[in-house]
Amino acid sequence: MQQNNTDTQQMEHNKKWRCYLLICITSLTNFVSVGEAIDNVEDYPYYFGINSHVNYMFGTVTFTVSLLILIFDLIGFIRNKFDFKSLKDGKVEGLTLFLFFLWWIAGVISITRAGALGYAALNIYFSTWASLFACLDALNRWGGEKDILTLQQLTRISITLPSWWIVFWASIIIFGSAADAVTMSVTPYVIDSCGVAAAVGVLASVFSAFFILSHYEFFPCCQACSSWLSYGGWFELACSILVNIWLV
């Protein structure tokens, strides 16, 4: 009876096959679009990194690996001999998805930086971000299966915490983009605009980081301070309004 249960478990398909399929689709769209832009370099001579084949590799790697994972999962006798989701009790799959996520962070930085190839066509830009979020979704689902850590567990403390995380990462992107764009700017107006954008990003990231850490009770304080510092209060509401005004 135990042997039958083991065989049944080995025959189970990977529950994240939709996630791997999405990674395949977004990665395929990305590297095909980037490859087309590289082949027509004379039409995009003013984009940074147009001749760099590194941009072509981001989608190629994740498409190839995720496609192999899907094929190995679909073919029964291969799955029984090489069950990817069960290797090292799932640690190999988790490491692979984590590397996917880091890989596409580098891809987003390279492809969508100021004046880069991502602006040559919308499908390049959006497929780059879509690939990053597809890898994050797969990693998040793996964490849920292994009961390690998920985005929901990370942000379930209050209803406002997910919004502060969004503001924090958006502010980091604003600051990084402005700092990158200022190095390519030649007109005083654009340089001043990049400086303002960088200042907006820094201040918003500091505010959001403060409230994120306060949600996790990172700041030990007295009873009087904790009453107004607690999330969901008037102080948080007032600061969120100020941050929104500052961002606008």
C-alpha positions in Angstrom: 0.0 0.0 0.0 2.8 2.3 0.9 4.5 1.5 -2.4 1.4 2.4 -4.4 1.2 5.7 -2.6 4.8 6.4 -3.5 4.2 5.6 -7.1 1.1 7.8 -7.2 3.1 10.7 -5.7 5.8 10.3 -8.3 3.2 10.4 -11.1 1.8 13.8 -9.9 2.5 16.6 -12.3 4.1 19.8 -11.1 1.4 22.0 -9.6 3.2 25.1 -11.0 3.1 24.1 -14.6 1.0 27.2 -15.4 3.7 29.3 -13.9 6.4 27.7 -16.0 4.2 28.0 -19.1 3.8 31.7 -18.4 7.5 32.1 -18.0 7.9 30.3 -21.4 5.5 32.6 -23.1 6.9 35.9 -21.7 10.5 34.8 -22.2 9.8 33.7 -25.8 8.1 37.0 -26.5 11.0 38.9 -25.1 13.9 37.1 -26.8 12.1 37.0 -30.2 11.4 40.8 -29.9 14.9 41.6 -28.8 16.4 39.4 -31.6 14.3 41.2 -34.2 15.4 44.6 -32.9 19.1 43.4 -33.0 18.6 42.1 -36.6 17.2 45.5 -37.6 19.8 47.5 -35.8 19.8 50.2 -38.5 16.3 51.1 -37.5 17.2 51.6 -33.9 20.7 53.2 -33.9 19.9 55.6 -31.0 19.1 53.0 -28.4 21.7 52.1 -25.8 23.0 48.6 -26.0 21.4 47.7 -29.3 24.4 45.8 -30.3 24.6 43.9 -27.0 23.6 40.3 -27.3 23.4 40.0 -23.5 19.9 41.4 -23.8 19.1 38.5 -26.1 20.2 36.0 -23.6 17.8 36.9 -20.8 14.7 35.5 -22.4 16.6 32.6 -24.1 17.9 31.1 -20.8 14.6 31.2 -18.9 12.6 30.0 -21.9 14.9 27.0 -22.5 15.1 25.9 -18.9 11.3 26.3 -18.2 10.5 24.5 -21.4 12.7 21.6 -20.4 11.0 21.5 -17.0 7.6 21.3 -18.6 8.7 18.6 -21.1 10.3 16.5 -18.3 7.0 16.9 -16.3 4.8 15.9 -19.2 6.7 12.7 -20.2 5.8 10.1 -17.7 8.9 7.8 -17.8 11.2 10.9 -17.6 9.2 12.3 -14.6 9.5 9.0 -12.8 13.3 8.9 -13.2 13.9 12.7 -12.9 11.2 14.4 -10.9 12.4 17.9 -10.9 10.0 19.2 -8.2 11.2 16.5 -5.8 15.0 16.9 -6.2 16.6 17.5 -2.8 13.1 17.8 -1.4 12.3 20.6 -3.7 15.3 22.7 -2.9 16.7 22.5 -6.5 13.4 23.9 -7.9 13.4 26.7 -5.3 17.0 27.6 -6.1 16.2 27.5 -9.8 13.2 29.9 -9.4 15.2 32.2 -7.2 18.0 32.3 -9.8 15.3 33.0 -12.4 14.1 35.9 -10.3 17.6 37.4 -9.9 18.3 36.8 -13.6 15.3 38.9 -14.6 16.1 41.6 -12.1 19.4 42.0 -14.1 17.3 41.8 -17.3 15.0 44.6 -16.2 18.0 46.8 -15.3 19.7 46.1 -18.6 16.8 46.2 -21.0 14.6 49.0 -19.5 17.3 51.4 -18.2 17.2 54.9 -19.6 17.6 55.0 -23.3 18.0 51.2 -23.5 16.5 48.7 -26.0 13.3 48.3 -24.0 12.0 51.5 -25.5 12.5 50.4 -29.1 9.2 48.5 -28.9 6.5 48.1 -26.3 6.5 44.3 -26.5 10.2 44.3 -25.4 9.5 46.6 -22.5 6.4 44.9 -21.2 7.6 41.3 -21.8 10.7 42.1 -19.7 8.6 43.2 -16.7 6.1 40.3 -17.3 9.0 37.8 -17.2 10.2 39.2 -13.9 6.7 39.0 -12.3 6.1 35.5 -13.8 9.3 34.3 -12.1 8.3 36.0 -8.8 4.9 34.4 -9.0 6.4 30.9 -9.5 8.9 31.5 -6.6 6.0 32.7 -4.4 4.0 29.6 -5.2 6.9 27.4 -4.4 7.3 29.1 -1.1 3.7 28.4 -0.3 4.0 24.7 -1.2 7.0 24.4 1.1 5.5 26.6 3.8 8.6 28.8 3.8 7.6 32.3 3.0 5.1 33.9 0.7 4.2 37.4 -0.2 0.9 37.0 1.6 2.7 35.9 4.8 5.1 38.8 4.4 2.4 41.4 4.1 -0.5 40.1 6.1 0.2 42.1 9.2 -2.1 45.0 8.1 -4.1 46.1 5.2 -1.7 49.0 4.5 1.6 47.0 4.5 1.3 45.8 0.9 0.8 49.4 -0.2 3.9 50.5 1.6 5.9 47.7 0.0 4.7 48.9 -3.4 5.6 52.5 -2.7 9.0 51.4 -1.5 10.0 49.4 -4.6 8.4 52.0 -6.9 10.5 54.7 -5.2 13.6 52.7 -5.6 12.9 52.3 -9.3 12.2 56.1 -9.6 15.5 56.9 -7.9 17.5 54.4 -9.9 16.0 55.5 -13.2 16.6 59.2 -12.5 20.2 58.5 -11.4 20.7 56.5 -14.6 19.0 59.1 -16.9 21.0 62.1 -15.5 24.3 60.5 -16.8 22.9 60.6 -20.3 21.3 64.0 -20.1 22.8 67.0 -21.8 20.2 69.8 -21.3 19.9 71.7 -18.0 16.1 71.2 -18.0 16.4 67.4 -18.2 19.2 67.3 -15.6 17.1 69.4 -13.2 14.1 67.1 -13.8 16.2 64.0 -13.0 17.4 65.6 -9.8 13.8 66.3 -8.7 12.8 62.7 -9.6 15.8 61.3 -7.6 14.8 63.5 -4.6 11.2 62.3 -4.8 12.4 58.6 -4.9 14.7 59.0 -2.0 12.2 60.7 0.3 9.3 58.3 -0.6 11.5 55.3 -0.1 12.6 56.6 3.3 9.0 57.2 4.4 7.8 53.8 3.1 10.8 51.9 4.6 10.1 53.6 8.0 6.5 52.3 8.0 7.5 48.9 6.7 9.9 48.5 9.6 7.4 49.8 12.1 4.9 47.1 11.0 7.5 44.5 11.9 8.1 46.3 15.2 11.7 47.0 14.3 11.7 50.3 16.3 11.5 49.7 20.1 9.9 52.7 21.7 8.0 53.8 24.8 4.3 53.3 25.3 3.5 56.9 24.4 5.3 56.6 21.1 3.9 53.2 20.2 0.4 54.6 20.4 0.8 57.1 17.6 3.5 55.0 15.7 1.2 52.0 15.4 0.0 51.3 11.9 -3.6 52.1 11.0 -3.6 55.3 13.0 -3.8 59.0 12.2 -0.1 59.4 11.9 0.2 56.7 9.2 -2.8 58.3 7.4 -1.2 61.7 7.5 2.1 60.5 6.2 0.5 58.5 3.4 -1.3 61.7 2.3 2.0 63.6 2.4 3.8 60.9 0.4 1.0 60.9 -2.2 1.2 64.7 -2.6 5.0 64.5 -2.8 4.9 61.8 -5.5 2.3 63.7 -7.6 
